[in-house]
Amino acid sequence: MATLLTPAERNAGLPGLGETGWAAVPDRDAIRKVWKFRNFSEAWGFMSRAALLAEKLNHHPEWRNVYNVVDVTLTTHDCHGLSDLDLKLAEAMDRFAGQAEVQCDHGQPVQSLCQARAAR
């Protein structure tokens, strides 16, 4: 069973993730990041790579995909908060995402490419 990150582990791991666009989820011990890819195929490829690693780690993200946008929240349900598994998966997802645009302001709704086109 996974264990919660210690204060030292949080101080070592979370600031670097914050620099890449991961942010705390209000009222939860979780982190969230939203990527906007060039198209659905790139978003799906990212999710496929992440899914293979998640299965290997037996640690699965909470995520949502709308066309080219992938919205991910990481937390470890076994220990009700952030664990080393979340840090590992977040770092790997950052690598898998390549040059995808990062939506840093999670307070704003994320508009997918198809929604933007429909609004024109």
PyMOL commands that set and color helices and strands:
alter all, ss='L'
color gray80, all
select helices_A, chain A and resi 7-19+40-57+84-97+113-119
alter helices_A, ss='H'
color red, helices_A
select strands_A, chain A and resi 23-24+31-36+62-66+69-74+101-103
alter strands_A, ss='S'
color yellow, strands_A
deselect
rebuild
show_as cartoon
